[in-house]
Amino acid sequence: MQYRNDRSGNPLSILGYGCMRFTTKGGKIDLDKAEKELMAAYQGGVNYFDTAYVYSGSEVALGEILKRNGIRDKINIATKLPHYYLKKPDDMEKYFQEQLRRLQTDHVDYYLMHMLNDVNSWERIKALGVADWLSEKKASGAIRHAGFSYHGNSDMFCRLLDAYDWDFCQIQYNYLDEHSQAGVTGLKYAAQKGIPVIIMEPLRGGRLVNHLPPDAVKAFAADPRKRTPAEWGFRWLWNQPEVTCVLSGMNSLSMVNENLRAADEARPGEFSEQDFVLIETVKTAINARMKVGCTGCRYCMPCPHQVDIPGIFAAYNRFYTDGKMAGWREYFMCTALRKNSTGAGMCVQCGRCEKHCPQQIPIRDMLKQAKKTLEFPGYGLGIKVLKTFMKY
C-alpha cells in the first residue's frame, strides 16, 4: 500500500474504503460479508474509511465492525454532517452526537460538510455558528480534521476553498470528469493551497467499468499488461501527486484484492505517453455517445445570468452515456441544490457565451434541449420542496 500525507503529516492510504455500497440482504446491510471485505482491506493497508449520516445503516455497520475487531484507533473514520438539515445551532451537536453513538467512538478523524455546493450554503450554516463549533470540536479532539464534499463547478469550488481554513476536501474526479465538476482546475488549486484531496466516484459508480462502449473495451483489452478498466481508472488518478486518497465502494473480496494490488504498485508520474494516448482513445469512444462536444474549457463562463453551462452539458451528456438517473442526479446536484439555481432555465438567450466557445457549439439551442431533457415534469416543484426541507 502506498501512502500520502495530510496537512498534519499523517499518512493516508491512497486507496480508501467507501462505505456507501455495502451489500444488503433483506433490506439490511449484510454485516458479516461487509466485515470480511472491510477487514481484508484493513489488512492490506487501507486506513481511511468513508461514510455519512445519510448512508442508510452505514455508520452503524462501520462502528460495529471496528468494535468487533478492536481496530478503531488504528484507522481513520471520515463521516459527514448533513448541513442541509440544520435549522438551529443546537442541531450540529445533535447530529454529531448521534453519529458518535452510531460509530461507537468518541471522535471523528475527518469530518465533512456533506455536499456543500456553494458559498451561500456555507454562509448560511456559518451564521448558525458552524465555524465556531468546528473550532471547539477540533480543540477538544472530537473532530481531528474539518472538510467538505463537493458537487459543482470549479469556479465555485475554488471560492469555497477560500471561504474557510479547510483541512481537506472531497471531490468527484475521474478521467471522464477531468474538466467537469471541480475538475483538474479544482484539484490543482487545492494542492496549491496545501489542502489534501479525497476522490469520490473514481469509476463513476462503476460505469467506467460495466458500461463502456465496445471500442473502449477493445482499447483496454489490446494493452499487453491486461489491466482491467477499473485498474486503469485508479492508476490514472494515482498518477497525479495532487490526489491524496481515492475512495472505492468495494463490495466483494475480488474487488478488494484487485484494488489492493494496484494501490501497492502504482506510483505518481508513472504514466507513459502511450498510457495517456490509451486513456484518450477510451474517452473518445465514450464521448462518441455524447450529445454536446463540450470540453469543459469554460471560455463561455462566467455567464451574466449564472447559468452553469459546462455543468449542464456534462449532466446532459451523462444522461446519454450513463443513463437517465445518472444524468438527472448530476443536473440536480450541480445546478439545483444551491441557493440560486444555475440551471438551463436561467438562460435569457443573450448569446454572449457563443462568442467565446472554441468548439463553436450552438450553446443557446443546446441549453434549450438540455432543459427539455433534464427538467422533467414536476422538476420545479421538486426543487422548491427539497430546498424547503434542506434549508437551501
MOKA-V204232 format. One record per backbone hydrogen bond with DSSP energy under -0.5 kcal/mol. CO is the residue of the C=O (numbers start at 1). NH is the residue of the N-H. E is the energy in kcal/mol with one decimal. If there is no record, write none. Layout:
co:CO nh:NH e:E
co:CO nh:NH e:E
This chain:
co:2 nh:14 e:-2.4
co:4 nh:12 e:-2.3
co:6 nh:9 e:-1.6
co:10 nh:6 e:-2.2
co:12 nh:4 e:-2.5
co:14 nh:16 e:-0.6
co:14 nh:246 e:-2.8
co:16 nh:18 e:-0.7
co:16 nh:248 e:-1.8
co:17 nh:19 e:-0.7
co:17 nh:50 e:-3.0
co:18 nh:21 e:-0.6
co:23 nh:30 e:-3.2
co:25 nh:28 e:-1.2
co:28 nh:25 e:-3.8
co:29 nh:31 e:-1.5
co:30 nh:34 e:-2.6
co:31 nh:35 e:-2.5
co:32 nh:36 e:-1.8
co:33 nh:37 e:-2.0
co:34 nh:38 e:-2.9
co:35 nh:39 e:-2.6
co:36 nh:40 e:-1.7
co:37 nh:41 e:-1.9
co:38 nh:42 e:-2.5
co:39 nh:43 e:-2.7
co:40 nh:44 e:-1.1
co:41 nh:46 e:-2.4
co:42 nh:45 e:-1.9
co:47 nh:76 e:-2.7
co:48 nh:17 e:-3.1
co:49 nh:78 e:-2.9
co:50 nh:19 e:-3.1
co:52 nh:55 e:-1.2
co:54 nh:56 e:-1.0
co:55 nh:58 e:-2.1
co:55 nh:59 e:-0.7
co:57 nh:61 e:-2.2
co:58 nh:62 e:-2.9
co:59 nh:63 e:-2.6
co:60 nh:64 e:-2.2
co:61 nh:65 e:-2.4
co:62 nh:66 e:-2.5
co:63 nh:67 e:-2.0
co:64 nh:68 e:-2.8
co:65 nh:69 e:-1.6
co:66 nh:70 e:-0.7
co:66 nh:71 e:-1.8
co:66 nh:72 e:-0.5
co:67 nh:70 e:-0.9
co:71 nh:74 e:-2.0
co:71 nh:75 e:-0.5
co:72 nh:75 e:-1.1
co:76 nh:49 e:-2.6
co:77 nh:109 e:-0.7
co:77 nh:110 e:-2.4
co:78 nh:51 e:-3.0
co:79 nh:112 e:-2.5
co:80 nh:53 e:-1.2
co:81 nh:83 e:-2.2
co:81 nh:114 e:-2.3
co:82 nh:85 e:-2.7
co:83 nh:86 e:-1.3
co:88 nh:91 e:-1.9
co:89 nh:92 e:-1.2
co:89 nh:93 e:-0.6
co:90 nh:94 e:-2.0
co:91 nh:95 e:-2.6
co:92 nh:96 e:-2.2
co:93 nh:97 e:-2.7
co:94 nh:98 e:-1.7
co:95 nh:99 e:-2.1
co:96 nh:100 e:-2.3
co:97 nh:101 e:-2.0
co:98 nh:102 e:-2.4
co:99 nh:103 e:-2.6
co:100 nh:104 e:-0.9
co:100 nh:105 e:-1.8
co:108 nh:144 e:-2.2
co:109 nh:145 e:-0.8
co:110 nh:79 e:-1.7
co:110 nh:112 e:-0.5
co:111 nh:147 e:-2.8
co:112 nh:81 e:-3.2
co:112 nh:114 e:-0.8
co:113 nh:116 e:-0.8
co:113 nh:149 e:-2.3
co:115 nh:117 e:-1.0
co:118 nh:122 e:-1.5
co:119 nh:123 e:-2.8
co:120 nh:124 e:-2.0
co:121 nh:125 e:-1.9
co:122 nh:126 e:-2.2
co:123 nh:127 e:-2.0
co:124 nh:128 e:-0.6
co:125 nh:130 e:-2.1
co:126 nh:129 e:-1.5
co:129 nh:133 e:-2.4
co:130 nh:134 e:-2.7
co:131 nh:135 e:-2.0
co:132 nh:136 e:-2.3
co:133 nh:137 e:-2.4
co:134 nh:138 e:-2.7
co:135 nh:139 e:-2.2
co:136 nh:140 e:-1.7
co:137 nh:141 e:-1.0
co:137 nh:142 e:-1.3
co:137 nh:143 e:-1.5
co:142 nh:108 e:-2.8
co:145 nh:111 e:-3.1
co:146 nh:167 e:-2.9
co:146 nh:168 e:-0.9
co:147 nh:113 e:-2.0
co:148 nh:170 e:-2.2
co:149 nh:116 e:-2.3
co:150 nh:172 e:-0.7
co:153 nh:157 e:-1.9
co:154 nh:158 e:-2.3
co:155 nh:159 e:-1.7
co:156 nh:160 e:-2.4
co:157 nh:161 e:-2.2
co:158 nh:162 e:-1.3
co:159 nh:163 e:-0.6
co:160 nh:163 e:-1.0
co:160 nh:164 e:-0.5
co:164 nh:166 e:-1.9
co:167 nh:196 e:-0.8
co:168 nh:148 e:-0.6
co:169 nh:198 e:-2.9
co:170 nh:150 e:-1.9
co:171 nh:173 e:-0.5
co:171 nh:200 e:-2.9
co:172 nh:183 e:-0.6
co:174 nh:177 e:-0.8
co:177 nh:180 e:-1.0
co:178 nh:184 e:-2.9
co:180 nh:183 e:-0.6
co:181 nh:154 e:-0.7
co:182 nh:186 e:-2.2
co:183 nh:187 e:-2.4
co:184 nh:188 e:-2.4
co:185 nh:189 e:-1.9
co:186 nh:190 e:-2.5
co:187 nh:191 e:-2.1
co:188 nh:192 e:-2.3
co:189 nh:193 e:-1.5
co:190 nh:195 e:-2.9
co:191 nh:194 e:-1.4
co:194 nh:196 e:-0.6
co:196 nh:169 e:-1.7
co:196 nh:198 e:-0.5
co:197 nh:244 e:-2.1
co:197 nh:245 e:-1.4
co:198 nh:171 e:-2.3
co:199 nh:247 e:-3.0
co:200 nh:173 e:-1.7
co:201 nh:204 e:-1.1
co:203 nh:208 e:-2.4
co:204 nh:207 e:-1.5
co:206 nh:209 e:-1.6
co:206 nh:210 e:-3.1
co:207 nh:211 e:-1.0
co:213 nh:216 e:-0.8
co:213 nh:217 e:-2.0
co:214 nh:218 e:-2.5
co:215 nh:219 e:-1.9
co:216 nh:220 e:-2.2
co:217 nh:221 e:-2.4
co:218 nh:222 e:-1.5
co:219 nh:223 e:-0.6
co:220 nh:223 e:-1.2
co:223 nh:226 e:-1.7
co:228 nh:232 e:-2.2
co:229 nh:233 e:-2.1
co:230 nh:234 e:-2.3
co:231 nh:235 e:-2.9
co:232 nh:236 e:-2.2
co:233 nh:237 e:-1.2
co:234 nh:238 e:-2.9
co:235 nh:239 e:-1.7
co:237 nh:240 e:-1.8
co:239 nh:241 e:-0.6
co:239 nh:269 e:-2.1
co:240 nh:243 e:-1.8
co:245 nh:199 e:-3.1
co:245 nh:247 e:-0.5
co:246 nh:16 e:-3.2
co:247 nh:202 e:-0.6
co:248 nh:18 e:-2.4
co:248 nh:250 e:-2.0
co:252 nh:256 e:-2.2
co:253 nh:257 e:-2.7
co:254 nh:258 e:-2.3
co:255 nh:259 e:-2.4
co:256 nh:260 e:-2.4
co:257 nh:261 e:-2.2
co:258 nh:262 e:-2.0
co:259 nh:263 e:-2.5
co:260 nh:264 e:-1.6
co:261 nh:265 e:-1.6
co:262 nh:266 e:-2.6
co:263 nh:2 e:-0.8
co:267 nh:270 e:-1.4
co:272 nh:276 e:-1.9
co:273 nh:277 e:-2.0
co:274 nh:278 e:-2.2
co:275 nh:279 e:-2.1
co:276 nh:280 e:-2.3
co:277 nh:281 e:-2.3
co:278 nh:282 e:-2.2
co:279 nh:283 e:-2.7
co:280 nh:284 e:-2.4
co:281 nh:285 e:-1.9
co:282 nh:286 e:-2.2
co:283 nh:287 e:-3.3
co:284 nh:288 e:-1.2
co:286 nh:289 e:-1.7
co:287 nh:290 e:-2.0
co:292 nh:294 e:-1.1
co:298 nh:301 e:-1.4
co:303 nh:306 e:-2.0
co:307 nh:309 e:-1.6
co:308 nh:312 e:-2.5
co:309 nh:313 e:-2.3
co:310 nh:314 e:-2.2
co:311 nh:315 e:-1.9
co:312 nh:316 e:-2.6
co:313 nh:317 e:-2.6
co:314 nh:318 e:-2.1
co:315 nh:319 e:-1.7
co:316 nh:320 e:-0.7
co:317 nh:320 e:-1.0
co:317 nh:321 e:-1.9
co:318 nh:322 e:-2.8
co:318 nh:323 e:-0.8
co:323 nh:327 e:-2.1
co:324 nh:328 e:-2.9
co:325 nh:329 e:-2.6
co:326 nh:330 e:-2.3
co:327 nh:331 e:-2.4
co:328 nh:332 e:-2.7
co:329 nh:333 e:-2.5
co:330 nh:334 e:-2.5
co:331 nh:335 e:-1.9
co:331 nh:336 e:-0.7
co:332 nh:336 e:-1.5
co:332 nh:337 e:-1.9
co:335 nh:342 e:-2.2
co:336 nh:338 e:-2.5
co:339 nh:341 e:-0.5
co:342 nh:308 e:-2.7
co:343 nh:346 e:-1.8
co:344 nh:347 e:-1.7
co:351 nh:355 e:-0.8
co:352 nh:355 e:-0.8
co:353 nh:356 e:-1.5
co:354 nh:357 e:-0.6
co:356 nh:358 e:-0.6
co:357 nh:360 e:-1.4
co:361 nh:363 e:-2.5
co:362 nh:366 e:-2.4
co:363 nh:367 e:-2.6
co:364 nh:368 e:-1.6
co:365 nh:369 e:-1.9
co:366 nh:370 e:-2.6
co:367 nh:371 e:-2.6
co:368 nh:372 e:-2.2
co:369 nh:373 e:-2.0
co:370 nh:374 e:-3.3
co:371 nh:375 e:-2.3
co:374 nh:376 e:-1.5
co:376 nh:379 e:-2.3
co:378 nh:382 e:-2.6
co:379 nh:383 e:-2.2
co:380 nh:384 e:-1.9
co:381 nh:385 e:-2.4
co:382 nh:386 e:-2.5
co:383 nh:387 e:-3.0
co:384 nh:388 e:-1.9
co:385 nh:389 e:-2.2
co:386 nh:390 e:-3.2
co:387 nh:391 e:-0.8
co:387 nh:392 e:-1.5
